[in-house]
């Protein structure tokens, strides 16, 4: 099955690579309207998915990522329309230079080809990934989580409606329509047809892809994100930012999971923080516990845990140097932030922290392709090759060199 999908995707990618910007935009706009038109069917399918995971006893944060509402479906449709409005990333001239022998060389952006997208639970990822791949000239094979299979079928059919309207092959966006986990392994070994695999999910999924893939990968690691609250922080600003970064949506990869606080402000800040983050369990080291009796003891595993829940770990440090060392040791290199009114301290932090996204006086939940003006994202890349941070249209292209001559031969 996966090999057959790969063959169709490869053929579709050749068609899509030559598609006009107008065709791609038309497909996205029609798909967006199809999502709106199919809202009742999509909600019904999603209800089946949600009921299934509720019976399985999944965490509330997991259910939140899976659940669709009319508002979330509308947001998916708007994201497709926003991507349609963005410049076409294919065919851009990235660099030009003339050689002394008269050769004219241009580096031009091109599609990657066939992308395998493996993700967990969140059905909207299928719409985002399909739209981004389509606009960037890539065909995509979607392998969503088995928990969201009913929802994803409807979403992929809506995308196919858009493709057909633009006279493009429906096989530009395909679904691995099975909950058999061996399909993931088959996709990871489909090197003859798949050019790149992108996993989006928990550490287990990413490690599976990293260990088993026989095709290139663009890894999206978990979001064990930190906020360091410096001694020169505005405490009111810090409370507001931390509340949003932790509790706006606990189940997204941009949520803050760990606070690092300068010892000179901890006794003042932590009691206020505990009150601000009501219904959030706070686990801290001994110094943090001494500041408020409601803080429970953290263990060593807490510092490396992406909770995706209303739980927050707190570490008290002696200053910036210890904070940087702690973050370097425990961060997943996704997104880390500093809250301070000292711009020099902020600059040191922003330079020293080796994460895909670093922030100053802002919620880590802004680590999102839509918030970066990309329309949507296919994930947050935490590696250091080809793409890093939110992966949008530009990051889904590679390049080729076009060389123009007038009969030159090499001596």
MIMARVEX-405916 format. One record per residue (C-alpha): x, y, z; residue number from 1. Coordinates in steps of 0.05 Angstrom, whole numbers. Layout:
% MIMARVEX-405916
[site [X; Y; Z]; NUM] ...
END
This chain:
% MIMARVEX-405916
[site [0; 0; 0]; 1] [site [54; 49; 19]; 2] [site [95; 33; -43]; 3] [site [33; 47; -86]; 4] [site [22; 113; -50]; 5] [site [95; 130; -62]; 6] [site [90; 116; -137]; 7] [site [28; 160; -143]; 8] [site [60; 215; -102]; 9] [site [123; 215; -145]; 10] [site [81; 222; -208]; 11] [site [39; 277; -176]; 12] [site [102; 314; -154]; 13] [site [125; 320; -226]; 14] [site [59; 352; -245]; 15] [site [57; 397; -184]; 16] [site [128; 422; -196]; 17] [site [104; 454; -261]; 18] [site [37; 479; -233]; 19] [site [24; 553; -236]; 20] [site [17; 596; -175]; 21] [site [-55; 608; -195]; 22] [site [-71; 534; -197]; 23] [site [-41; 522; -128]; 24] [site [-78; 582; -99]; 25] [site [-144; 560; -130]; 26] [site [-135; 490; -100]; 27] [site [-124; 521; -31]; 28] [site [-183; 568; -35]; 29] [site [-231; 514; -58]; 30] [site [-205; 466; -4]; 31] [site [-217; 520; 48]; 32] [site [-289; 527; 27]; 33] [site [-296; 451; 25]; 34] [site [-275; 449; 98]; 35] [site [-329; 499; 115]; 36] [site [-381; 462; 74]; 37] [site [-363; 396; 107]; 38] [site [-362; 423; 179]; 39] [site [-421; 380; 202]; 40] [site [-390; 316; 173]; 41] [site [-321; 334; 201]; 42] [site [-350; 347; 271]; 43] [site [-387; 281; 269]; 44] [site [-324; 243; 248]; 45] [site [-283; 279; 301]; 46] [site [-334; 261; 354]; 47] [site [-321; 187; 339]; 48] [site [-246; 199; 347]; 49] [site [-255; 236; 412]; 50] [site [-302; 185; 442]; 51] [site [-252; 130; 425]; 52] [site [-194; 163; 462]; 53] [site [-238; 182; 520]; 54] [site [-256; 109; 529]; 55] [site [-182; 93; 525]; 56] [site [-170; 140; 584]; 57] [site [-125; 189; 547]; 58] [site [-104; 253; 584]; 59] [site [-146; 316; 577]; 60] [site [-88; 351; 540]; 61] [site [-87; 295; 489]; 62] [site [-163; 301; 479]; 63] [site [-156; 377; 470]; 64] [site [-105; 368; 414]; 65] [site [-151; 319; 379]; 66] [site [-217; 356; 388]; 67] [site [-245; 399; 332]; 68] [site [-296; 454; 341]; 69] [site [-330; 499; 289]; 70] [site [-279; 553; 309]; 71] [site [-220; 506; 298]; 72] [site [-246; 483; 231]; 73] [site [-255; 556; 210]; 74] [site [-183; 569; 233]; 75] [site [-160; 512; 188]; 76] [site [-198; 542; 129]; 77] [site [-169; 611; 143]; 78] [site [-99; 582; 147]; 79] [site [-107; 552; 77]; 80] [site [-130; 620; 51]; 81] [site [-72; 654; 85]; 82] [site [-23; 606; 52]; 83] [site [-55; 621; -15]; 84] [site [-40; 695; -4]; 85] [site [34; 683; 10]; 86] [site [86; 690; -46]; 87] [site [101; 626; -84]; 88] [site [166; 599; -56]; 89] [site [183; 560; -120]; 90] [site [227; 592; -173]; 91] [site [257; 646; -129]; 92] [site [326; 671; -148]; 93] [site [366; 660; -85]; 94] [site [434; 683; -112]; 95] [site [465; 704; -178]; 96] [site [537; 711; -198]; 97] [site [577; 717; -262]; 98] [site [642; 679; -271]; 99] [site [703; 708; -307]; 100] [site [693; 657; -362]; 101] [site [625; 686; -378]; 102] [site [582; 634; -344]; 103] [site [520; 661; -310]; 104] [site [500; 621; -248]; 105] [site [434; 627; -211]; 106] [site [413; 590; -149]; 107] [site [338; 577; -155]; 108] [site [289; 550; -104]; 109] [site [255; 484; -123]; 110] [site [208; 435; -90]; 111] [site [238; 378; -49]; 112] [site [193; 326; -83]; 113] [site [154; 276; -42]; 114] [site [146; 288; 33]; 115] [site [122; 237; 83]; 116] [site [88; 270; 142]; 117] [site [80; 228; 205]; 118] [site [42; 261; 262]; 119] [site [1; 246; 324]; 120] [site [-70; 263; 345]; 121] [site [-79; 334; 318]; 122] [site [-122; 329; 255]; 123] [site [-109; 401; 234]; 124] [site [-37; 382; 221]; 125] [site [-62; 345; 160]; 126] [site [-93; 408; 131]; 127] [site [-33; 451; 147]; 128] [site [17; 401; 120]; 129] [site [-23; 388; 57]; 130] [site [-31; 462; 43]; 131] [site [42; 479; 56]; 132] [site [67; 421; 13]; 133] [site [19; 440; -43]; 134] [site [39; 513; -45]; 135] [site [113; 494; -42]; 136] [site [105; 445; -100]; 137] [site [113; 381; -61]; 138] [site [66; 321; -59]; 139] [site [54; 293; 10]; 140] [site [36; 227; 41]; 141] [site [1; 238; 108]; 142] [site [5; 186; 163]; 143] [site [-35; 217; 219]; 144] [site [-47; 186; 287]; 145] [site [-95; 128; 287]; 146] [site [-135; 166; 339]; 147] [site [-153; 220; 287]; 148] [site [-164; 175; 227]; 149] [site [-239; 190; 219]; 150] [site [-226; 265; 221]; 151] [site [-166; 261; 175]; 152] [site [-205; 224; 121]; 153] [site [-254; 282; 115]; 154] [site [-197; 334; 114]; 155] [site [-159; 298; 59]; 156] [site [-222; 292; 17]; 157] [site [-233; 368; 25]; 158] [site [-161; 379; 1]; 159] [site [-175; 332; -58]; 160] [site [-236; 374; -76]; 161] [site [-190; 434; -83]; 162] [site [-139; 396; -124]; 163] [site [-190; 371; -173]; 164] [site [-219; 441; -181]; 165] [site [-150; 466; -201]; 166] [site [-139; 408; -249]; 167] [site [-84; 378; -206]; 168] [site [-79; 305; -186]; 169] [site [-115; 287; -121]; 170] [site [-54; 243; -107]; 171] [site [-15; 307; -91]; 172] [site [-43; 297; -20]; 173] [site [-53; 225; 2]; 174] [site [-70; 190; 66]; 175] [site [-41; 125; 93]; 176] [site [-111; 101; 109]; 177] [site [-97; 49; 162]; 178] [site [-83; 46; 236]; 179] [site [-33; -10; 225]; 180] [site [32; 15; 256]; 181] [site [74; -24; 207]; 182] [site [53; 28; 156]; 183] [site [99; 78; 192]; 184] [site [159; 31; 183]; 185] [site [141; 21; 110]; 186] [site [139; 96; 98]; 187] [site [206; 105; 132]; 188] [site [236; 53; 85]; 189] [site [204; 80; 22]; 190] [site [269; 111; -2]; 191] [site [254; 99; -76]; 192] [site [195; 147; -75]; 193] [site [198; 190; -12]; 194] [site [249; 247; -10]; 195] [site [239; 272; 62]; 196] [site [202; 248; 124]; 197] [site [178; 298; 176]; 198] [site [153; 271; 243]; 199] [site [110; 315; 288]; 200] [site [94; 286; 356]; 201] [site [123; 263; 421]; 202] [site [194; 240; 435]; 203] [site [176; 168; 423]; 204] [site [153; 181; 352]; 205] [site [213; 226; 336]; 206] [site [262; 175; 363]; 207] [site [229; 120; 323]; 208] [site [236; 161; 259]; 209] [site [308; 180; 276]; 210] [site [328; 107; 289]; 211] [site [289; 72; 234]; 212] [site [286; 120; 174]; 213] [site [322; 102; 110]; 214] [site [303; 169; 79]; 215] [site [326; 239; 101]; 216] [site [287; 268; 160]; 217] [site [270; 336; 187]; 218] [site [261; 325; 261]; 219] [site [212; 360; 307]; 220] [site [232; 344; 378]; 221] [site [189; 354; 439]; 222] [site [179; 423; 469]; 223] [site [212; 422; 537]; 224] [site [212; 498; 537]; 225] [site [241; 544; 591]; 226] [site [229; 615; 614]; 227] [site [285; 648; 654]; 228] [site [260; 704; 698]; 229] [site [320; 750; 710]; 230] [site [332; 792; 772]; 231] [site [317; 854; 729]; 232] [site [249; 828; 706]; 233] [site [185; 868; 710]; 234] [site [147; 821; 756]; 235] [site [77; 840; 732]; 236] [site [100; 828; 661]; 237] [site [131; 762; 682]; 238] [site [67; 737; 715]; 239] [site [26; 754; 653]; 240] [site [75; 721; 605]; 241] [site [83; 658; 647]; 242] [site [8; 649; 655]; 243] [site [-2; 653; 579]; 244] [site [60; 611; 563]; 245] [site [38; 555; 610]; 246] [site [-38; 555; 609]; 247] [site [-63; 585; 544]; 248] [site [-61; 515; 514]; 249] [site [-22; 464; 555]; 250] [site [-21; 412; 500]; 251] [site [17; 450; 447]; 252] [site [92; 443; 435]; 253] [site [103; 517; 448]; 254] [site [78; 513; 520]; 255] [site [128; 530; 575]; 256] [site [145; 470; 618]; 257] [site [199; 497; 664]; 258] [site [214; 562; 699]; 259] [site [283; 584; 719]; 260] [site [282; 641; 769]; 261] [site [337; 685; 797]; 262] [site [344; 674; 872]; 263] [site [340; 749; 888]; 264] [site [267; 754; 865]; 265] [site [243; 683; 880]; 266] [site [213; 696; 949]; 267] [site [173; 755; 922]; 268] [site [153; 725; 856]; 269] [site [135; 653; 872]; 270] [site [76; 664; 919]; 271] [site [45; 711; 868]; 272] [site [59; 661; 813]; 273] [site [26; 604; 852]; 274] [site [-37; 647; 860]; 275] [site [-35; 668; 786]; 276] [site [-28; 596; 762]; 277] [site [-87; 568; 799]; 278] [site [-104; 496; 781]; 279] [site [-32; 487; 757]; 280] [site [12; 439; 796]; 281] [site [80; 469; 810]; 282] [site [139; 425; 825]; 283] [site [203; 458; 850]; 284] [site [271; 447; 880]; 285] [site [282; 459; 955]; 286] [site [294; 533; 946]; 287] [site [228; 540; 908]; 288] [site [190; 500; 960]; 289] [site [216; 546; 1014]; 290] [site [182; 604; 979]; 291] [site [112; 575; 980]; 292] [site [83; 514; 1016]; 293] [site [38; 497; 956]; 294] [site [99; 479; 914]; 295] [site [112; 405; 915]; 296] [site [180; 371; 908]; 297] [site [208; 361; 839]; 298] [site [250; 300; 821]; 299] [site [306; 294; 771]; 300] [site [258; 271; 716]; 301] [site [217; 335; 721]; 302] [site [272; 377; 691]; 303] [site [270; 337; 626]; 304] [site [194; 327; 620]; 305] [site [148; 357; 569]; 306] [site [84; 354; 611]; 307] [site [33; 378; 559]; 308] [site [-10; 389; 620]; 309] [site [-23; 439; 675]; 310] [site [43; 422; 710]; 311] [site [104; 467; 715]; 312] [site [173; 455; 743]; 313] [site [212; 511; 778]; 314] [site [287; 517; 788]; 315] [site [320; 572; 829]; 316] [site [388; 595; 804]; 317] [site [442; 643; 828]; 318] [site [442; 683; 764]; 319] [site [448; 684; 689]; 320] [site [507; 637; 683]; 321] [site [473; 581; 723]; 322] [site [409; 593; 685]; 323] [site [444; 584; 619]; 324] [site [478; 521; 642]; 325] [site [412; 492; 668]; 326] [site [375; 508; 603]; 327] [site [432; 480; 561]; 328] [site [429; 415; 600]; 329] [site [353; 405; 600]; 330] [site [323; 443; 541]; 331] [site [299; 404; 480]; 332] [site [325; 462; 437]; 333] [site [254; 481; 415]; 334] [site [238; 549; 447]; 335] [site [268; 584; 508]; 336] [site [255; 655; 533]; 337] [site [281; 707; 581]; 338] [site [241; 759; 619]; 339] [site [283; 820; 637]; 340] [site [286; 895; 629]; 341] [site [361; 891; 621]; 342] [site [375; 890; 547]; 343] [site [448; 871; 556]; 344] [site [428; 809; 596]; 345] [site [376; 793; 544]; 346] [site [427; 797; 489]; 347] [site [474; 750; 525]; 348] [site [417; 701; 535]; 349] [site [393; 705; 462]; 350] [site [464; 692; 437]; 351] [site [481; 636; 486]; 352] [site [418; 594; 484]; 353] [site [424; 543; 429]; 354] [site [350; 533; 412]; 355] [site [311; 540; 347]; 356] [site [272; 598; 376]; 357] [site [295; 646; 431]; 358] [site [251; 701; 459]; 359] [site [256; 763; 502]; 360] [site [195; 786; 542]; 361] [site [145; 744; 502]; 362] [site [105; 681; 513]; 363] [site [135; 617; 485]; 364] [site [67; 601; 454]; 365] [site [86; 650; 398]; 366] [site [132; 595; 372]; 367] [site [84; 580; 315]; 368] [site [88; 587; 240]; 369] [site [22; 625; 237]; 370] [site [47; 675; 288]; 371] [site [112; 682; 248]; 372] [site [72; 702; 187]; 373] [site [81; 635; 151]; 374] [site [7; 622; 145]; 375] [site [17; 556; 181]; 376] [site [73; 508; 197]; 377] [site [88; 435; 185]; 378] [site [126; 432; 251]; 379] [site [182; 463; 291]; 380] [site [249; 436; 268]; 381] [site [299; 429; 325]; 382] [site [358; 404; 284]; 383] [site [412; 445; 249]; 384] [site [408; 422; 177]; 385] [site [367; 455; 121]; 386] [site [312; 484; 166]; 387] [site [305; 506; 238]; 388] [site [246; 533; 278]; 389] [site [177; 537; 246]; 390] [site [177; 501; 180]; 391] [site [136; 539; 129]; 392] [site [137; 547; 54]; 393] [site [208; 570; 46]; 394] [site [234; 513; 89]; 395] [site [198; 462; 45]; 396] [site [240; 481; -16]; 397] [site [311; 464; -34]; 398] [site [350; 494; -92]; 399] [site [385; 478; -156]; 400] [site [438; 516; -196]; 401] [site [421; 540; -265]; 402] [site [483; 554; -307]; 403] [site [478; 593; -372]; 404] [site [535; 593; -422]; 405] [site [551; 612; -493]; 406] [site [592; 551; -513]; 407] [site [645; 552; -458]; 408] [site [688; 490; -449]; 409] [site [732; 477; -389]; 410] [site [807; 479; -403]; 411] 
END
